[in-house]
């Protein structure tokens, strides 16, 4: 019996010796293996809240067809059905993401006949792991070209083609605090090649806040505000401010909101919002987003 016990002990020692000689770090690697990263999803439901962009980008090989619509001012009165009868601004856009971080889009806006294009790159993604990445960070850059024909004293306002261009760059930092509440800070700079008045400055700097509170599985309230940090014009412009309601319906996201901004591109709503909430210079608006997956069947 004692010989049997000695033999078993001897064989176990030999097995341990062979294992340690072949790969001595395997056991430690198994014990120290890091858990897989769990990325936070749906910090915001779409790539835009009301007017402002969010940190979100489309999923891999997805195409988003977007319709944005703004009616006229509430304070236009009952004769104009509080803005519904006329003075509308519409933007149609296609946006695409091939991977999972970089997306681009093209759009056309009826007011001022603006064509815009943008690139958006998600640098950091928030994770749910303890000690992981606490925020999401996205970079945004866009360019705008107006085809509006404008004359001053019979002379074409846009003497050169480059006069028609404007640009916007943004840094967006967001955190999803729980399943219901998300918040984002946006730092933006808008540059206009040709300003409206000779006394105006070409650059405007904005610090914005974006938030979303989800109160049911498919419904949420939203809010956005952009504070202009510098006095770029002597004209009477206001900070862009909007309150909205999101409804998720399958592949669609329907957003309805109240905002004082008529413009639908960053160079317009950040710099040239000429109505105020104080005197009901607000308007009803909506966004419709339909996302198509272009991935082939596996």
Backbone as CSV, one residue per row, in Angstrom:
resi,resn,N_x,N_y,N_z,CA_x,CA_y,CA_z,C_x,C_y,C_z
1,UNK,0.829,-1.208,0.000,0.000,0.000,0.000,0.861,1.254,0.000
2,UNK,1.905,1.205,0.849,2.804,2.361,0.917,3.526,2.575,-0.402
3,UNK,3.862,1.467,-1.094,4.520,1.604,-2.391,3.589,2.272,-3.407
4,UNK,2.303,1.948,-3.336,1.327,2.561,-4.255,1.233,4.064,-4.023
5,UNK,1.176,4.494,-2.773,1.085,5.922,-2.445,2.322,6.663,-2.930
6,UNK,3.480,6.047,-2.698,4.740,6.665,-3.142,4.749,6.814,-4.652
7,UNK,4.247,5.800,-5.366,4.225,5.834,-6.832,3.320,6.951,-7.337
8,UNK,2.145,7.125,-6.712,1.211,8.172,-7.137,1.806,9.553,-6.919
9,UNK,2.427,9.742,-5.742,3.065,11.024,-5.447,4.165,11.318,-6.446
10,UNK,4.943,10.289,-6.788,6.045,10.444,-7.742,5.514,10.866,-9.119
11,UNK,4.423,10.226,-9.579,3.853,10.556,-10.888,3.296,11.982,-10.916
12,UNK,2.650,12.391,-9.832,2.120,13.763,-9.770,3.231,14.798,-9.822
13,UNK,4.317,14.537,-9.126,5.470,15.449,-9.149,6.054,15.562,-10.544
14,UNK,6.162,14.400,-11.237,6.703,14.394,-12.587,5.801,15.198,-13.540
15,UNK,4.463,15.040,-13.373,3.520,15.766,-14.223,3.641,17.273,-14.012
16,UNK,3.757,17.676,-12.748,3.911,19.096,-12.443,5.204,19.654,-12.989
17,UNK,6.273,18.849,-12.935,7.564,19.282,-13.445,7.514,19.482,-14.949
18,UNK,6.903,18.517,-15.657,6.805,18.615,-17.111,5.974,19.837,-17.511
19,UNK,4.835,20.060,-16.814,3.952,21.189,-17.116,4.667,22.522,-16.939
20,UNK,5.440,22.602,-15.830,6.136,23.848,-15.542,7.267,24.096,-16.520
21,UNK,7.895,23.023,-17.028,9.002,23.177,-17.968,8.496,23.603,-19.347
22,UNK,7.340,23.073,-19.746,6.824,23.392,-21.075,6.291,24.831,-21.147
23,UNK,5.521,25.276,-20.157,4.952,26.613,-20.164,4.690,27.074,-18.737
24,UNK,5.669,27.625,-18.070,5.530,27.964,-16.651,4.562,29.105,-16.377
25,UNK,4.228,29.923,-17.416,3.374,31.084,-17.175,1.899,30.828,-17.464
26,UNK,1.574,29.641,-17.980,0.184,29.382,-18.372,-0.781,29.489,-17.213
27,UNK,-0.412,28.918,-16.081,-1.300,28.941,-14.932,-1.532,30.361,-14.434
28,UNK,-0.450,31.161,-14.420,-0.578,32.547,-13.988,-1.443,33.359,-14.950
29,UNK,-1.275,33.082,-16.263,-2.070,33.796,-17.250,-3.549,33.484,-17.093
30,UNK,-3.848,32.233,-16.798,-5.234,31.839,-16.599,-5.830,32.553,-15.388
31,UNK,-5.018,32.690,-14.323,-5.500,33.320,-13.109,-5.633,34.831,-13.266
32,UNK,-4.757,35.429,-14.129,-4.722,36.879,-14.280,-5.457,37.375,-15.521
33,UNK,-6.175,36.503,-16.202,-6.861,36.884,-17.432,-7.863,38.008,-17.173
34,UNK,-7.766,39.061,-17.987,-8.621,40.220,-17.802,-10.013,39.960,-18.379
35,UNK,-11.046,40.476,-17.734,-12.397,40.311,-18.272,-12.569,41.092,-19.570
36,UNK,-13.396,40.599,-20.443,-13.648,41.245,-21.725,-14.345,42.580,-21.519
37,UNK,-13.962,43.593,-22.318,-14.561,44.916,-22.198,-16.038,44.873,-22.581
38,UNK,-16.853,45.500,-21.763,-18.273,45.629,-22.046,-18.572,47.109,-22.330
39,UNK,-18.798,47.426,-23.604,-19.012,48.814,-23.986,-20.440,49.264,-23.666
40,UNK,-20.559,50.489,-23.208,-21.863,51.081,-22.947,-22.571,51.359,-24.267
41,UNK,-23.827,51.009,-24.359,-24.591,51.216,-25.590,-25.669,52.272,-25.375
42,UNK,-26.052,52.906,-26.485,-27.181,53.857,-26.512,-27.070,54.938,-25.436
43,UNK,-25.898,55.593,-25.387,-25.805,56.784,-24.541,-26.873,57.784,-24.980
44,UNK,-26.989,57.945,-26.297,-28.121,58.627,-26.912,-28.655,57.711,-28.012
45,UNK,-29.901,57.854,-28.345,-30.502,56.906,-29.276,-30.086,57.143,-30.716
46,UNK,-29.811,58.399,-31.085,-29.434,58.705,-32.465,-28.200,59.603,-32.485
47,UNK,-27.742,59.876,-33.693,-26.542,60.701,-33.872,-26.812,62.176,-33.595
48,UNK,-28.077,62.566,-33.511,-28.450,63.937,-33.143,-29.510,63.906,-32.049
49,UNK,-29.530,64.981,-31.258,-30.549,65.083,-30.225,-31.748,65.874,-30.773
50,UNK,-31.586,67.181,-30.917,-32.590,68.027,-31.574,-31.917,68.638,-32.801
51,UNK,-31.042,69.596,-32.563,-30.161,70.111,-33.606,-28.741,69.581,-33.424
52,UNK,-28.297,69.523,-32.178,-26.906,69.209,-31.874,-26.573,67.742,-32.168
53,UNK,-25.343,67.522,-32.609,-24.821,66.163,-32.744,-24.556,65.569,-31.370
54,UNK,-24.646,64.251,-31.269,-24.289,63.531,-30.054,-23.016,62.725,-30.311
55,UNK,-22.495,62.076,-29.271,-21.290,61.266,-29.411,-21.545,60.002,-30.227
56,UNK,-22.797,59.678,-30.483,-23.123,58.432,-31.172,-22.711,58.472,-32.643
57,UNK,-22.252,57.326,-33.146,-22.087,57.107,-34.571,-22.928,55.888,-34.945
58,UNK,-23.177,55.727,-36.221,-23.976,54.591,-36.679,-23.222,53.284,-36.451
59,UNK,-23.953,52.205,-36.399,-23.325,50.893,-36.275,-22.685,50.493,-37.609
60,UNK,-21.941,49.405,-37.596,-21.160,48.973,-38.746,-22.037,48.753,-39.979
61,UNK,-21.608,49.348,-41.098,-22.281,49.249,-42.394,-23.760,49.594,-42.301
62,UNK,-24.021,50.773,-41.741,-25.395,51.250,-41.609,-25.562,52.564,-42.355
63,UNK,-26.727,52.741,-42.955,-27.086,53.949,-43.696,-28.300,54.579,-43.028
64,UNK,-28.206,55.870,-42.741,-29.274,56.588,-42.061,-29.841,57.648,-43.001
65,UNK,-31.139,57.564,-43.267,-31.832,58.601,-44.030,-32.580,59.475,-43.035
66,UNK,-32.253,60.780,-43.027,-32.793,61.689,-42.019,-33.592,62.815,-42.667
67,UNK,-34.722,63.117,-42.049,-35.534,64.264,-42.445,-35.674,65.169,-41.225
68,UNK,-35.274,66.433,-41.387,-35.423,67.429,-40.322,-36.323,68.546,-40.824
69,UNK,-37.269,68.969,-39.991,-38.259,69.957,-40.410,-38.506,70.944,-39.278
70,UNK,-38.511,72.247,-39.612,-38.831,73.285,-38.652,-39.940,74.175,-39.229
71,UNK,-41.012,74.355,-38.453,-42.087,75.242,-38.870,-41.725,76.690,-38.546
72,UNK,-42.683,77.595,-38.767,-42.470,79.008,-38.476,-42.646,79.322,-37.003
73,UNK,-42.560,80.618,-36.675,-42.602,81.059,-35.279,-43.990,80.915,-34.670
74,UNK,-44.022,80.552,-33.390,-45.274,80.541,-32.642,-45.912,81.933,-32.611
75,UNK,-45.081,82.957,-32.458,-45.627,84.305,-32.302,-46.093,84.929,-33.621
76,UNK,-46.156,84.145,-34.683,-46.738,84.636,-35.933,-48.268,84.641,-35.860
77,UNK,-48.845,84.020,-34.815,-50.266,84.163,-34.543,-51.163,83.113,-35.156
78,UNK,-52.464,83.242,-34.836,-53.454,82.259,-35.279,-53.625,82.264,-36.795
79,UNK,-53.501,83.439,-37.439,-53.668,83.520,-38.894,-52.680,82.608,-39.609
80,UNK,-51.494,82.459,-39.052,-50.464,81.581,-39.633,-50.416,80.232,-38.928
81,UNK,-51.494,79.916,-38.160,-51.583,78.654,-37.404,-50.351,78.476,-36.520
82,UNK,-49.927,79.575,-35.901,-48.782,79.570,-34.995,-47.538,78.959,-35.640
83,UNK,-47.339,79.318,-36.912,-46.130,78.915,-37.621,-46.266,77.706,-38.513
84,UNK,-47.346,76.965,-38.391,-47.479,75.725,-39.166,-47.757,76.001,-40.639
85,UNK,-48.414,77.129,-40.957,-48.796,77.413,-42.344,-47.617,77.735,-43.253
86,UNK,-46.570,78.267,-42.710,-45.516,78.673,-43.635,-44.205,78.988,-42.949
87,UNK,-43.247,79.340,-43.771,-41.920,79.660,-43.270,-41.145,78.457,-42.796
88,UNK,-41.355,77.299,-43.433,-40.709,76.062,-42.986,-39.280,75.948,-43.513
89,UNK,-38.470,75.193,-42.798,-37.107,74.874,-43.213,-36.944,73.356,-43.159
90,UNK,-36.425,72.775,-44.226,-36.328,71.313,-44.338,-34.911,70.916,-44.721
91,UNK,-34.416,69.857,-44.087,-33.116,69.283,-44.445,-33.270,67.791,-44.685
92,UNK,-32.730,67.311,-45.801,-32.681,65.889,-46.126,-31.223,65.456,-46.117
93,UNK,-30.944,64.294,-45.538,-29.549,63.873,-45.407,-29.418,62.358,-45.490
94,UNK,-28.263,61.932,-45.971,-27.847,60.537,-45.936,-26.546,60.461,-45.149
95,UNK,-26.486,59.534,-44.188,-25.295,59.365,-43.359,-24.922,57.896,-43.334
96,UNK,-23.610,57.611,-43.367,-23.156,56.221,-43.496,-21.948,55.961,-42.613
97,UNK,-21.882,54.746,-42.053,-20.733,54.302,-41.268,-20.344,52.914,-41.758
98,UNK,-19.087,52.772,-42.204,-18.632,51.481,-42.717,-18.084,50.598,-41.599
99,UNK,-17.329,51.209,-40.682,-16.801,50.462,-39.547,-17.686,50.665,-38.337
100,UNK,-17.057,50.940,-37.215,-17.848,51.186,-36.009,-17.462,52.498,-35.333
101,UNK,-16.570,53.272,-35.966,-16.118,54.523,-35.355,-16.257,55.733,-36.275
102,UNK,-15.955,55.596,-37.559,-15.942,56.726,-38.485,-17.194,56.722,-39.348
103,UNK,-17.891,57.858,-39.353,-19.055,58.007,-40.224,-18.977,59.338,-40.956
104,UNK,-19.723,59.440,-42.050,-19.781,60.693,-42.797,-21.201,60.890,-43.299
105,UNK,-21.514,62.127,-43.662,-22.863,62.422,-44.123,-22.900,63.596,-45.081
106,UNK,-23.967,63.639,-45.876,-24.231,64.729,-46.810,-25.666,65.185,-46.625
107,UNK,-25.898,66.500,-46.693,-27.241,67.015,-46.508,-27.524,68.234,-47.356
108,UNK,-28.813,68.490,-47.537,-29.272,69.667,-48.279,-30.385,70.343,-47.494
109,UNK,-30.234,71.657,-47.257,-31.199,72.438,-46.483,-31.875,73.456,-47.378
110,UNK,-33.199,73.597,-47.223,-33.950,74.501,-48.098,-33.615,75.967,-47.819
111,UNK,-33.514,76.348,-46.538,-33.177,77.730,-46.207,-31.737,78.025,-46.572
112,UNK,-31.526,79.084,-47.341,-30.209,79.519,-47.818,-29.554,78.511,-48.768
113,UNK,-30.314,77.486,-49.168,-29.832,76.520,-50.185,-28.460,75.960,-49.811
114,UNK,-28.357,75.434,-48.601,-27.073,74.977,-48.070,-26.865,73.496,-48.369
115,UNK,-25.678,73.174,-48.855,-25.218,71.788,-48.981,-24.110,71.587,-47.955
116,UNK,-24.205,70.532,-47.154,-23.196,70.309,-46.121,-22.676,68.879,-46.168
117,UNK,-21.456,68.729,-45.686,-20.841,67.416,-45.539,-20.049,67.377,-44.250
118,UNK,-19.982,66.196,-43.618,-19.274,66.123,-42.344,-18.599,64.769,-42.171
119,UNK,-17.593,64.768,-41.294,-16.940,63.554,-40.814,-17.074,63.520,-39.297
120,UNK,-17.247,62.325,-38.762,-17.445,62.165,-37.322,-16.717,60.901,-36.889
121,UNK,-15.858,61.039,-35.872,-15.031,59.897,-35.449,-15.138,59.706,-33.936
122,UNK,-15.487,58.501,-33.540,-15.612,58.179,-32.119,-14.268,57.684,-31.601
123,UNK,-13.618,58.503,-30.793,-12.273,58.209,-30.302,-12.312,57.250,-29.115
124,UNK,-13.180,57.539,-28.147,-13.278,56.723,-26.940,-14.713,56.226,-26.754
125,UNK,-14.828,55.004,-26.225,-16.142,54.443,-25.921,-16.215,54.118,-24.431
126,UNK,-17.266,54.553,-23.805,-17.473,54.258,-22.396,-17.660,52.752,-22.195
127,UNK,-17.093,52.225,-21.096,-17.237,50.809,-20.775,-17.941,50.646,-19.427
128,UNK,-18.506,49.459,-19.231,-19.203,49.156,-17.980,-18.298,48.483,-16.954
129,UNK,-17.085,48.096,-17.364,-16.173,47.402,-16.464,-15.676,48.331,-15.362
130,UNK,-15.453,47.758,-14.188,-14.882,48.523,-13.076,-13.475,48.976,-13.449
131,UNK,-13.201,50.259,-13.275,-11.897,50.804,-13.635,-11.711,51.006,-15.119
132,UNK,-12.782,50.877,-15.909,-12.692,51.040,-17.355,-12.819,52.488,-17.785
133,UNK,-13.135,52.695,-19.080,-13.261,54.043,-19.622,-14.568,54.674,-19.140
134,UNK,-14.496,55.812,-18.425,-15.711,56.387,-17.833,-16.533,57.261,-18.775
135,UNK,-15.983,57.620,-19.952,-16.658,58.546,-20.863,-16.585,58.046,-22.299
136,UNK,-17.374,58.691,-23.146,-17.243,58.559,-24.599,-16.777,59.902,-25.151
137,UNK,-15.920,59.862,-26.171,-15.402,61.087,-26.780,-15.475,60.964,-28.295
138,UNK,-16.051,61.969,-28.941,-16.211,61.954,-30.397,-15.776,63.295,-30.975
139,UNK,-15.108,63.243,-32.131,-14.687,64.436,-32.855,-15.564,64.623,-34.090
140,UNK,-15.796,65.891,-34.440,-16.699,66.207,-35.545,-16.127,67.366,-36.351
141,UNK,-16.214,67.261,-37.678,-15.766,68.345,-38.547,-16.691,68.413,-39.761
142,UNK,-17.117,69.636,-40.124,-18.073,69.773,-41.226,-17.767,71.008,-42.060
143,UNK,-18.343,71.008,-43.277,-18.180,72.125,-44.206,-19.529,72.420,-44.848
144,UNK,-19.805,73.704,-45.095,-21.093,74.133,-45.636,-20.861,75.068,-46.818
145,UNK,-21.734,74.938,-47.813,-21.670,75.802,-48.986,-23.083,76.267,-49.313
146,UNK,-23.284,77.574,-49.360,-24.602,78.103,-49.689,-24.685,78.452,-51.176
147,UNK,-25.817,78.101,-51.790,-26.053,78.436,-53.195,-27.038,79.595,-53.325
148,UNK,-27.319,80.242,-52.212,-28.243,81.369,-52.227,-27.643,82.527,-53.023
149,UNK,-28.473,83.104,-53.902,-28.032,84.245,-54.695,-28.422,85.511,-53.943
150,UNK,-27.441,86.253,-53.495,-27.698,87.450,-52.706,-26.934,88.629,-53.307
151,UNK,-27.652,89.738,-53.499,-27.027,90.919,-54.077,-27.139,92.111,-53.123
152,UNK,-26.064,92.873,-53.045,-26.020,94.088,-52.252,-25.742,95.247,-53.199
153,UNK,-26.705,96.198,-53.288,-26.594,97.331,-54.222,-26.383,96.838,-55.652
154,UNK,-27.065,95.750,-56.005,-26.989,95.211,-57.358,-25.756,94.385,-57.645
155,UNK,-24.896,94.207,-56.645,-23.661,93.443,-56.839,-23.767,92.125,-56.083
156,UNK,-23.311,91.060,-56.721,-23.356,89.742,-56.094,-22.554,89.764,-54.793
157,UNK,-23.220,89.357,-53.708,-22.571,89.372,-52.393,-21.364,88.456,-52.367
158,UNK,-21.480,87.308,-53.044,-20.403,86.311,-53.027,-19.552,86.465,-54.285
159,UNK,-18.557,87.346,-54.185,-17.696,87.613,-55.331,-16.875,86.384,-55.704
160,UNK,-16.378,85.699,-54.688,-15.563,84.513,-54.919,-16.293,83.270,-54.415
161,UNK,-15.986,82.144,-55.014,-16.624,80.887,-54.614,-16.335,80.567,-53.161
162,UNK,-15.128,80.841,-52.715,-14.757,80.543,-51.330,-15.554,81.360,-50.315
163,UNK,-16.138,82.480,-50.758,-16.948,83.298,-49.854,-18.175,82.538,-49.360
164,UNK,-18.587,81.537,-50.094,-19.804,80.793,-49.768,-19.590,79.726,-48.692
165,UNK,-18.352,79.474,-48.320,-18.062,78.352,-47.425,-18.012,78.773,-45.961
166,UNK,-18.395,77.841,-45.104,-18.227,77.973,-43.662,-17.912,76.598,-43.094
167,UNK,-17.418,76.576,-41.833,-16.899,75.336,-41.259,-17.262,75.246,-39.776
168,UNK,-17.256,74.012,-39.271,-17.494,73.796,-37.839,-16.677,72.596,-37.369
169,UNK,-16.024,72.753,-36.225,-15.300,71.653,-35.582,-15.803,71.513,-34.147
170,UNK,-15.961,70.261,-33.695,-16.507,70.026,-32.367,-15.768,68.895,-31.651
171,UNK,-15.735,69.018,-30.329,-15.319,67.928,-29.445,-16.498,67.631,-28.527
172,UNK,-16.910,66.376,-28.480,-18.061,65.976,-27.669,-17.639,64.925,-26.638
173,UNK,-17.961,65.185,-25.385,-17.648,64.262,-24.278,-18.951,63.933,-23.563
174,UNK,-19.252,62.639,-23.421,-20.526,62.244,-22.831,-20.349,61.070,-21.877
175,UNK,-21.334,60.943,-20.993,-21.372,59.800,-20.073,-22.818,59.352,-19.877
176,UNK,-23.015,58.046,-19.945,-24.311,57.460,-19.596,-24.234,57.044,-18.136
177,UNK,-24.941,57.769,-17.270,-24.837,57.546,-15.834,-25.613,56.315,-15.377
178,UNK,-26.713,56.044,-16.029,-27.494,54.842,-15.752,-28.365,54.551,-16.962
179,UNK,-29.277,53.613,-16.846,-30.105,53.212,-17.988,-31.056,54.318,-18.447
180,UNK,-31.233,55.363,-17.640,-32.187,56.410,-17.965,-31.548,57.749,-18.333
181,UNK,-30.426,58.088,-17.708,-29.909,59.449,-17.814,-28.540,59.498,-18.481
182,UNK,-28.416,60.396,-19.480,-27.151,60.638,-20.171,-26.918,62.138,-20.279
183,UNK,-25.624,62.526,-20.273,-25.281,63.944,-20.368,-24.034,64.104,-21.233
184,UNK,-23.997,65.201,-22.002,-22.876,65.463,-22.905,-22.476,66.934,-22.860
185,UNK,-21.164,67.166,-22.908,-20.614,68.508,-23.085,-20.054,68.624,-24.502
186,UNK,-20.328,69.756,-25.150,-19.870,70.000,-26.511,-19.102,71.307,-26.571
187,UNK,-17.890,71.249,-27.115,-17.114,72.459,-27.384,-17.011,72.610,-28.891
188,UNK,-17.440,73.754,-29.421,-17.506,73.929,-30.875,-16.918,75.268,-31.292
189,UNK,-16.387,75.284,-32.522,-15.938,76.515,-33.151,-16.518,76.565,-34.559
190,UNK,-17.176,77.673,-34.885,-17.725,77.885,-36.223,-16.945,79.003,-36.901
191,UNK,-16.554,78.778,-38.146,-15.857,79.804,-38.930,-16.665,80.104,-40.184
192,UNK,-16.948,81.393,-40.409,-17.668,81.861,-41.595,-16.685,82.615,-42.474
193,UNK,-16.530,82.206,-43.729,-15.581,82.895,-44.606,-16.003,84.329,-44.894
194,UNK,-17.292,84.542,-45.177,-17.799,85.877,-45.451,-18.937,86.180,-44.481
195,UNK,-18.701,87.075,-43.541,-19.713,87.415,-42.530,-20.714,88.411,-43.102
196,UNK,-21.807,88.627,-42.367,-22.885,89.470,-42.865,-22.506,90.955,-42.887
197,UNK,-21.770,91.397,-41.850,-21.386,92.805,-41.765,-19.884,92.925,-41.590
198,UNK,-19.332,94.028,-42.039,-17.891,94.213,-41.977,-17.380,94.253,-40.535
199,UNK,-18.253,94.612,-39.591,-17.861,94.685,-38.185,-17.937,93.317,-37.488
200,UNK,-18.541,92.333,-38.140,-18.679,91.005,-37.534,-17.362,90.239,-37.542
201,UNK,-17.222,89.346,-36.582,-16.068,88.457,-36.539,-16.376,87.163,-37.283
202,UNK,-15.349,86.531,-37.789,-15.539,85.315,-38.581,-15.701,84.058,-37.750
203,UNK,-15.293,84.112,-36.476,-15.304,82.915,-35.645,-16.239,83.061,-34.460
204,UNK,-16.916,81.966,-34.134,-17.772,81.911,-32.957,-17.414,80.649,-32.168
205,UNK,-17.297,80.796,-30.844,-16.962,79.675,-29.970,-18.167,79.360,-29.075
206,UNK,-18.478,78.074,-28.970,-19.693,77.647,-28.269,-19.369,76.545,-27.275
207,UNK,-19.984,76.634,-26.096,-19.952,75.552,-25.122,-21.388,75.084,-24.929
208,UNK,-21.637,73.818,-25.234,-23.001,73.315,-25.223,-23.212,72.173,-24.254
209,UNK,-24.461,72.008,-23.839,-24.863,70.896,-22.992,-26.013,70.145,-23.636
210,UNK,-25.945,68.819,-23.564,-26.959,67.949,-24.162,-27.330,66.890,-23.137
211,UNK,-28.628,66.674,-22.926,-29.030,65.669,-21.957,-30.265,64.915,-22.435
212,UNK,-30.392,63.685,-21.935,-31.530,62.822,-22.304,-31.952,62.022,-21.083
213,UNK,-33.264,61.998,-20.838,-33.818,61.205,-19.742,-34.875,60.268,-20.308
214,UNK,-34.625,58.978,-20.180,-35.523,57.952,-20.714,-36.497,57.531,-19.617
215,UNK,-37.796,57.811,-19.823,-38.770,57.520,-18.776,-39.588,56.259,-19.046
216,UNK,-39.547,55.717,-20.275,-40.099,54.387,-20.558,-39.126,53.685,-21.492
217,UNK,-39.446,52.470,-21.878,-38.550,51.687,-22.719,-38.294,52.363,-24.060
218,UNK,-39.288,53.060,-24.607,-39.171,53.645,-25.940,-39.376,55.156,-25.983
219,UNK,-39.456,55.805,-24.831,-39.724,57.240,-24.814,-38.714,57.970,-23.931
220,UNK,-38.370,59.190,-24.356,-37.397,59.980,-23.598,-37.666,61.462,-23.814
221,UNK,-37.260,62.271,-22.837,-37.272,63.724,-22.993,-35.828,64.181,-23.177
222,UNK,-35.636,65.217,-23.988,-34.294,65.683,-24.323,-34.207,67.194,-24.149
223,UNK,-32.972,67.664,-24.000,-32.736,69.095,-23.838,-31.340,69.429,-24.349
224,UNK,-31.208,70.558,-25.041,-29.900,71.007,-25.530,-29.806,72.525,-25.424
225,UNK,-28.582,72.998,-25.159,-28.349,74.433,-25.038,-26.922,74.741,-25.453
226,UNK,-26.760,75.774,-26.292,-25.439,76.184,-26.746,-25.139,77.615,-26.336
227,UNK,-24.160,77.786,-25.451,-23.791,79.117,-24.960,-22.657,79.686,-25.808
228,UNK,-22.879,80.848,-26.420,-21.866,81.498,-27.258,-20.872,82.243,-26.368
229,UNK,-19.602,81.875,-26.480,-18.591,82.396,-25.570,-18.059,83.767,-25.972
230,UNK,-18.198,84.159,-27.227,-17.651,85.442,-27.668,-18.718,86.259,-28.389
231,UNK,-18.517,87.569,-28.377,-19.423,88.494,-29.055,-18.910,88.687,-30.480
232,UNK,-19.459,87.922,-31.411,-18.956,87.926,-32.783,-19.738,88.877,-33.692
233,UNK,-20.904,89.376,-33.206,-21.724,90.254,-34.039,-22.465,91.265,-33.172
234,UNK,-22.721,92.443,-33.743,-23.504,93.454,-33.044,-25.007,93.231,-33.243
235,UNK,-25.349,92.343,-34.144,-26.751,92.031,-34.377,-27.316,91.257,-33.191
236,UNK,-28.644,91.233,-33.101,-29.310,90.648,-31.941,-29.559,89.159,-32.171
237,UNK,-28.570,88.332,-31.823,-28.704,86.884,-31.935,-28.772,86.269,-30.536
238,UNK,-29.275,85.025,-30.475,-29.517,84.359,-29.193,-28.883,82.972,-29.169
239,UNK,-28.707,82.463,-27.957,-28.217,81.095,-27.802,-29.283,80.106,-28.265
240,UNK,-28.839,79.029,-28.897,-29.758,77.988,-29.356,-30.187,77.126,-28.175
241,UNK,-31.517,76.948,-28.037,-32.052,76.175,-26.921,-33.257,75.375,-27.401
242,UNK,-33.298,74.079,-27.061,-34.404,73.239,-27.494,-34.791,72.204,-26.454
243,UNK,-36.083,71.853,-26.442,-36.630,70.801,-25.594,-37.354,69.819,-26.494
244,UNK,-37.130,68.516,-26.291,-37.691,67.546,-27.213,-38.235,66.290,-26.560
245,UNK,-38.851,65.475,-27.410,-39.444,64.194,-27.010,-39.076,63.162,-28.066
246,UNK,-38.492,62.039,-27.639,-38.086,60.958,-28.543,-39.029,59.781,-28.418
247,UNK,-39.392,59.200,-29.572,-40.210,57.998,-29.604,-39.560,56.995,-30.541
248,UNK,-39.208,55.829,-30.011,-38.597,54.764,-30.800,-39.678,53.820,-31.302
249,UNK,-39.709,53.609,-32.615,-40.703,52.719,-33.212,-40.006,51.777,-34.192
250,UNK,-39.475,50.691,-33.693,-38.780,49.749,-34.570,-37.521,50.365,-35.129
251,UNK,-37.401,50.380,-36.456,-36.222,50.957,-37.102,-36.274,52.463,-37.208
252,UNK,-37.376,53.089,-36.778,-37.523,54.534,-36.836,-37.304,55.156,-35.464
253,UNK,-36.790,56.375,-35.477,-36.774,57.213,-34.277,-37.432,58.527,-34.663
254,UNK,-38.528,58.838,-33.985,-39.260,60.077,-34.256,-39.000,61.046,-33.121
255,UNK,-38.529,62.242,-33.483,-38.202,63.273,-32.500,-39.037,64.514,-32.779
256,UNK,-39.782,64.969,-31.786,-40.559,66.196,-31.908,-40.084,67.164,-30.823
257,UNK,-40.006,68.457,-31.147,-39.383,69.374,-30.209,-39.812,70.817,-30.434
258,UNK,-39.444,71.652,-29.467,-39.605,73.100,-29.537,-38.214,73.713,-29.474
259,UNK,-37.920,74.624,-30.378,-36.606,75.260,-30.419,-36.732,76.677,-30.945
260,UNK,-35.810,77.541,-30.540,-35.804,78.903,-31.062,-34.931,79.043,-32.307
261,UNK,-34.320,77.945,-32.755,-33.434,77.979,-33.925,-34.177,77.540,-35.179
262,UNK,-34.090,78.350,-36.218,-34.671,78.013,-37.514,-33.678,77.237,-38.368
263,UNK,-32.382,77.536,-38.228,-31.344,76.873,-39.003,-31.187,75.412,-38.614
264,UNK,-30.736,74.606,-39.566,-30.577,73.167,-39.356,-29.136,72.702,-39.500
265,UNK,-28.234,73.628,-39.759,-26.812,73.305,-39.820,-26.074,74.118,-38.762
266,UNK,-24.918,73.624,-38.348,-24.200,74.225,-37.217,-23.857,75.688,-37.447
267,UNK,-23.502,76.057,-38.669,-23.155,77.452,-38.936,-24.358,78.380,-38.788
268,UNK,-25.566,77.820,-38.872,-26.777,78.627,-38.755,-27.325,78.662,-37.328
269,UNK,-27.544,77.489,-36.708,-28.182,77.535,-35.391,-27.228,77.963,-34.278
270,UNK,-25.938,77.760,-34.424,-25.010,78.251,-33.419,-24.830,79.772,-33.501
271,UNK,-24.768,80.315,-34.732,-24.403,81.720,-34.901,-25.575,82.646,-35.195
272,UNK,-26.592,82.153,-35.887,-27.618,83.064,-36.414,-29.033,82.734,-35.935
273,UNK,-29.157,82.281,-34.696,-30.488,82.125,-34.104,-30.992,83.504,-33.701
274,UNK,-31.990,84.007,-34.430,-32.441,85.391,-34.225,-33.773,85.502,-33.499
275,UNK,-34.220,84.407,-32.875,-35.465,84.417,-32.118,-35.192,83.989,-30.676
276,UNK,-36.071,84.453,-29.778,-35.876,84.191,-28.364,-37.098,83.509,-27.762
277,UNK,-36.854,82.684,-26.751,-37.948,82.058,-26.020,-38.763,83.091,-25.239
278,UNK,-38.157,84.214,-24.931,-38.817,85.227,-24.094,-40.117,85.733,-24.701
279,UNK,-40.140,85.922,-26.019,-41.345,86.457,-26.672,-42.012,85.419,-27.578
280,UNK,-41.847,84.138,-27.213,-42.422,83.019,-27.964,-41.916,82.959,-29.411
281,UNK,-40.663,83.336,-29.577,-40.052,83.193,-30.891,-39.526,81.781,-31.089
282,UNK,-40.358,80.815,-30.777,-39.980,79.405,-30.878,-40.808,78.735,-31.960
283,UNK,-40.414,77.547,-32.342,-41.106,76.846,-33.412,-41.181,75.353,-33.113
284,UNK,-42.208,74.742,-33.645,-42.359,73.300,-33.569,-41.496,72.664,-34.649
285,UNK,-40.841,71.556,-34.320,-40.022,70.861,-35.302,-40.012,69.373,-35.061
286,UNK,-39.527,68.640,-36.041,-39.390,67.198,-35.867,-38.238,66.673,-36.713
287,UNK,-37.680,65.552,-36.259,-36.684,64.786,-37.001,-37.198,63.361,-37.151
288,UNK,-36.969,62.788,-38.314,-37.275,61.375,-38.541,-36.009,60.691,-39.029
289,UNK,-35.634,59.611,-38.369,-34.431,58.867,-38.728,-34.818,57.421,-39.062
290,UNK,-34.388,56.957,-40.245,-34.613,55.558,-40.637,-33.267,54.948,-40.990
291,UNK,-32.856,53.959,-40.197,-31.542,53.336,-40.358,-31.692,52.015,-41.098
292,UNK,-30.856,51.820,-42.133,-30.846,50.585,-42.917,-29.518,49.866,-42.678
293,UNK,-29.571,48.574,-42.411,-28.356,47.782,-42.271,-27.960,47.237,-43.644
294,UNK,-26.713,47.498,-44.045,-26.235,47.075,-45.359,-25.323,45.861,-45.264
295,UNK,-25.293,45.204,-44.107,-24.481,44.004,-43.953,-25.154,42.830,-44.632
296,UNK,-24.360,42.041,-45.357,-24.900,40.860,-46.029,-25.231,39.769,-45.033
297,UNK,-26.037,38.842,-45.453,-26.388,37.716,-44.606,-25.184,36.809,-44.367
298,UNK,-25.070,36.333,-43.127,-23.954,35.463,-42.789,-24.257,34.025,-43.188
